[in-house]
Amino acid sequence: MKTKVGFIGFGLIAGSLAHALKESGRDYHITATSRHLEPVIAAVADGIVDVAAPAVDETFAQCDIILLCTPVITITEYLTKLKAIASPDCIITDVGSVKTIIHEAADSLGLNDRFIGGHPMAGSEKTGYENSSSSIIKGARYIITPTKETKPEKIEFMKQFASDVGMNPIVMDYHVHDKSVAAISHVPHLLSTALVHVVSDNDDEEKHMQLLAAGCFRDMSRVAASSPEMWEQICLTNSSAISNILEQYIEMLETIKDNIDKKTPGYVASLFEMSREYRNSLESRHPEH
């Protein structure tokens, strides 16, 4: 029996999920649309998408699951459209990295029985369908954030969907999700960009810092090359959680600076020791694939 999947928005993550669905060995029929149809048409030519829809219309009425893969600030607009189009049994989900604002919109529209938040925790500095690949998402985590009205069978459907694309499903409260990703993703991206700015502002005319920049700096600054538009939207929609983590980080930096200024014996060693233990625990929980 075919599982009918709809994609609204068709960039890097949507394309990667679609690739993985077609490679899963299961019978997935994919309908897709996007603000610009060129990537969808290209995916049809590649055999990744079965139907290119001109817009969010009745073409999606028979879908078993519809994924909103547009910027977070536009997802709420599509929820309104889908309420009138999608069947009552259809799961409406998203791939946004911020969940609270979307859950609140779904709640206000009375979609708590149909909406389940989703966040495939994968990506690349590159964007667009042309850079999509199942390898981008394989082995990564797929966060699922149900509502209080989500039926158990729909959670199981989402878990199977995540497994079919080669990802590891984790069910989580959406408030916990937003606080967690603020700490382990959103703030690190901001710190990366801030570091690049500081180095750039302090480099000399001969660009010695740029010349010497190697492993450590490149690793820390890699994500600074990510989409500016996407990260502005993320920071606007998860501002409270991000601000809270930033405040704690600033306090930590001030403490570090104060102890370095005072040349406090053993402080830096103890700081590194504590951080090393936690960092090593990540390796044991998330071994390299």
C-alpha positions as CSV (number, residue, x, y, z in Angstrom):
1,M,0.0,0.0,0.0
2,K,1.4,3.4,-1.0
3,T,2.1,6.0,1.6
4,K,1.4,9.4,0.2
5,V,3.8,12.1,1.3
6,G,3.4,15.8,0.6
7,F,6.3,18.3,0.8
8,I,5.6,22.0,1.0
9,G,8.9,23.8,0.4
10,F,11.6,21.8,-1.3
11,G,15.1,22.7,-0.3
12,L,18.0,20.9,1.2
13,I,16.2,19.0,4.0
14,A,13.0,18.2,2.0
15,G,15.1,17.0,-0.9
16,S,17.3,14.9,1.4
17,L,14.2,13.3,3.1
18,A,12.7,12.6,-0.3
19,H,15.9,11.0,-1.6
20,A,15.9,8.8,1.5
21,L,12.2,7.8,1.1
22,K,12.8,6.7,-2.4
23,E,15.9,4.7,-1.3
24,S,14.0,3.1,1.7
25,G,12.6,0.2,-0.3
26,R,9.1,1.1,0.9
27,D,6.3,2.4,-1.4
28,Y,6.3,6.1,-0.9
29,H,4.4,8.4,-3.4
30,I,5.7,12.0,-3.2
31,T,3.9,15.2,-4.1
32,A,5.8,18.4,-3.7
33,T,5.4,22.1,-4.3
34,S,7.6,25.1,-3.5
35,R,7.5,28.9,-3.9
36,H,9.8,28.4,-6.8
37,L,9.0,25.3,-8.7
38,E,12.4,24.7,-10.4
39,P,13.7,22.4,-7.7
40,V,10.5,20.4,-7.6
41,I,10.6,20.0,-11.4
42,A,14.2,18.9,-11.2
43,A,13.3,16.3,-8.6
44,V,10.6,14.9,-10.8
45,A,13.2,14.6,-13.6
46,D,15.5,12.8,-11.1
47,G,12.7,10.4,-10.1
48,I,12.6,11.7,-6.6
49,V,9.2,13.4,-6.8
50,D,6.1,11.8,-8.4
51,V,3.9,14.8,-8.7
52,A,4.8,18.5,-8.9
53,A,1.9,20.6,-7.5
54,P,1.6,24.2,-8.7
55,A,0.6,25.4,-5.3
56,V,-0.8,24.2,-1.9
57,D,-4.1,22.9,-3.3
58,E,-6.4,19.9,-3.5
59,T,-3.4,17.9,-4.9
60,F,-2.5,17.4,-1.2
61,A,-5.9,16.2,0.0
62,Q,-5.1,12.5,-0.2
63,C,-1.7,12.7,1.6
64,D,-1.1,10.5,4.6
65,I,1.6,12.9,5.9
66,I,2.4,16.5,4.8
67,L,5.8,18.0,5.7
68,L,6.1,21.8,6.0
69,C,9.7,22.5,4.9
70,T,9.4,26.3,4.6
71,P,11.0,29.0,6.9
72,V,9.5,28.9,10.4
73,I,7.8,32.3,10.1
74,T,5.8,31.1,7.1
75,I,4.8,27.7,8.4
76,T,1.9,29.1,10.4
77,E,0.4,30.5,7.1
78,Y,0.5,27.0,5.5
79,L,-1.1,25.5,8.6
80,T,-4.2,27.6,7.9
81,K,-4.4,26.5,4.3
82,L,-3.9,22.8,5.2
83,K,-6.6,22.9,7.8
84,A,-9.1,23.2,4.9
85,I,-7.3,20.8,2.6
86,A,-5.8,17.9,4.5
87,S,-7.9,14.9,5.4
88,P,-8.7,14.4,9.1
89,D,-6.4,11.4,9.3
90,C,-3.5,13.2,7.6
91,I,-0.5,14.0,9.8
92,I,0.7,17.5,9.4
93,T,4.3,18.0,10.5
94,D,7.2,20.3,9.9
95,V,11.0,20.2,9.8
96,G,11.7,23.5,11.6
97,S,14.4,23.8,14.3
98,V,12.1,25.8,16.5
99,K,8.9,24.2,17.8
100,T,7.0,26.3,20.3
101,I,5.8,29.0,17.9
102,I,4.5,26.3,15.5
103,H,2.8,24.3,18.2
104,E,1.1,27.5,19.5
105,A,-0.2,28.2,15.9
106,A,-1.4,24.7,15.5
107,D,-3.2,24.9,18.9
108,S,-4.9,28.2,18.0
109,L,-6.1,26.6,14.7
110,G,-7.5,23.5,16.5
111,L,-5.1,21.2,14.8
112,N,-3.6,19.5,17.9
113,D,-5.1,16.2,16.8
114,R,-3.4,16.3,13.4
115,F,-0.2,18.3,14.0
116,I,3.0,16.7,15.2
117,G,6.2,18.8,15.4
118,G,9.3,17.4,13.7
119,H,12.9,18.3,13.5
120,P,15.4,16.3,11.5
121,M,18.6,17.4,13.2
122,A,20.8,17.4,10.1
123,G,22.0,19.9,7.6
124,S,24.8,21.5,5.7
125,E,26.3,24.9,5.1
126,K,25.1,24.4,1.5
127,T,21.5,25.0,0.7
128,G,18.9,24.0,-2.0
129,Y,17.6,20.8,-3.5
130,E,20.7,20.6,-5.8
131,N,22.8,19.9,-2.7
132,S,20.4,17.4,-1.1
133,S,21.3,13.8,-0.4
134,S,20.2,11.0,1.8
135,S,23.7,10.9,3.3
136,I,23.1,14.3,4.9
137,I,20.4,12.8,7.2
138,K,21.4,9.2,7.6
139,G,22.1,8.3,11.2
140,A,21.1,11.7,12.6
141,R,18.3,12.3,15.1
142,Y,14.7,13.0,14.2
143,I,13.0,14.8,17.0
144,I,9.2,14.3,17.2
145,T,7.1,16.6,19.4
146,P,3.5,15.5,19.7
147,T,0.7,17.4,21.3
148,K,-1.5,16.3,24.2
149,E,-4.1,15.2,21.6
150,T,-1.8,13.2,19.4
151,K,-2.9,9.6,19.2
152,P,-0.3,6.9,19.9
153,E,-0.7,5.3,16.5
154,K,0.3,8.7,14.9
155,I,3.4,8.9,17.0
156,E,4.3,5.3,15.9
157,F,3.7,6.4,12.3
158,M,6.2,9.3,12.7
159,K,8.7,7.0,14.4
160,Q,8.5,4.6,11.5
161,F,8.8,7.4,9.0
162,A,11.9,8.6,10.7
163,S,13.4,5.1,10.7
164,D,12.5,4.7,7.0
165,V,14.7,7.7,6.1
166,G,17.5,6.3,8.1
167,M,17.2,8.6,11.1
168,N,16.9,7.9,14.9
169,P,13.5,9.0,16.2
170,I,13.3,10.7,19.6
171,V,10.0,11.8,21.1
172,M,10.3,15.0,23.2
173,D,8.2,17.8,24.7
174,Y,8.5,20.8,22.4
175,H,9.5,23.2,25.2
176,V,12.4,20.9,26.1
177,H,13.3,20.7,22.5
178,D,13.5,24.5,22.1
179,K,15.6,25.0,25.2
180,S,17.9,22.1,24.2
181,V,18.5,23.3,20.6
182,A,19.1,26.8,21.9
183,A,22.0,25.5,23.9
184,I,23.5,22.9,21.6
185,S,22.8,24.5,18.2
186,H,21.5,28.0,18.1
187,V,23.9,29.7,20.5
188,P,26.9,27.8,19.1
189,H,26.1,29.2,15.7
190,L,25.9,32.7,17.2
191,L,29.2,32.2,19.0
192,S,30.8,31.0,15.8
193,T,29.8,34.1,13.9
194,A,30.9,36.3,16.8
195,L,34.3,34.7,16.9
196,V,34.7,35.3,13.1
197,H,33.8,39.0,13.6
198,V,36.4,39.4,16.5
199,V,39.2,37.8,14.5
200,S,38.3,39.8,11.4
201,D,38.3,43.0,13.4
202,N,41.7,42.2,15.0
203,D,43.5,41.0,11.9
204,D,46.3,43.2,10.6
205,E,46.9,44.5,7.1
206,E,49.0,41.4,6.2
207,K,46.1,39.2,7.3
208,H,48.3,37.1,9.6
209,M,45.3,35.7,11.5
210,Q,43.7,34.6,8.3
211,L,47.0,33.1,7.2
212,L,47.4,31.1,10.4
213,A,43.8,30.0,10.8
214,A,43.8,26.3,10.9
215,G,42.1,23.3,12.7
216,C,40.7,24.9,15.9
217,F,39.5,28.1,14.3
218,R,38.1,26.4,11.2
219,D,36.2,23.9,13.3
220,M,34.7,26.6,15.5
221,S,33.9,28.9,12.6
222,R,32.6,26.4,10.1
223,V,28.9,27.1,10.9
224,A,29.4,30.8,10.4
225,A,29.0,30.1,6.7
226,S,25.4,29.0,7.2
227,S,22.4,30.8,5.7
228,P,22.0,34.3,7.2
229,E,18.3,34.5,6.4
230,M,17.6,31.1,8.0
231,W,19.5,32.0,11.2
232,E,17.8,35.4,11.6
233,Q,14.4,33.6,11.5
234,I,15.6,31.0,14.0
235,C,16.8,33.6,16.4
236,L,13.6,35.6,16.1
237,T,11.4,32.6,16.8
238,N,13.4,31.1,19.7
239,S,14.7,34.4,21.1
240,S,13.7,33.7,24.8
241,A,15.6,30.4,25.1
242,I,18.6,31.7,23.1
243,S,18.8,34.9,25.2
244,N,18.7,32.8,28.4
245,I,21.6,30.6,27.3
246,L,23.5,33.6,26.0
247,E,23.2,35.3,29.4
248,Q,24.7,32.3,31.2
249,Y,27.5,32.1,28.6
250,I,28.3,35.8,29.0
251,E,28.5,35.3,32.8
252,M,30.9,32.3,32.2
253,L,33.1,34.4,29.9
254,E,33.3,37.2,32.5
255,T,34.3,34.7,35.1
256,I,36.9,33.2,32.8
257,K,38.3,36.7,32.0
258,D,38.4,37.7,35.7
259,N,40.4,34.5,36.6
260,I,42.8,35.0,33.7
261,D,43.3,38.6,34.7
262,K,44.1,37.5,38.2
263,K,46.2,34.5,37.0
264,T,44.2,32.3,39.4
265,P,46.3,29.1,39.9
266,G,44.5,25.9,38.7
267,Y,41.4,27.7,37.4
268,V,42.0,27.1,33.7
269,A,43.0,23.5,34.3
270,S,39.9,22.7,36.3
271,L,37.8,24.5,33.7
272,F,39.2,22.3,30.9
273,E,39.0,19.2,33.0
274,M,35.3,19.6,33.7
275,S,34.6,20.5,30.1
276,R,36.6,17.5,28.8
277,E,34.7,15.1,30.9
278,Y,31.4,16.3,29.6
279,R,32.7,16.4,26.0
280,N,34.0,12.8,26.3
281,S,30.6,11.7,27.5
282,L,29.2,12.9,24.2
283,E,31.5,10.6,22.3
284,S,30.3,7.6,24.4
285,R,26.6,8.5,23.8
286,H,27.0,9.4,20.2
287,P,29.8,7.2,18.6
288,E,30.9,8.1,15.1
289,H,29.2,6.2,12.3
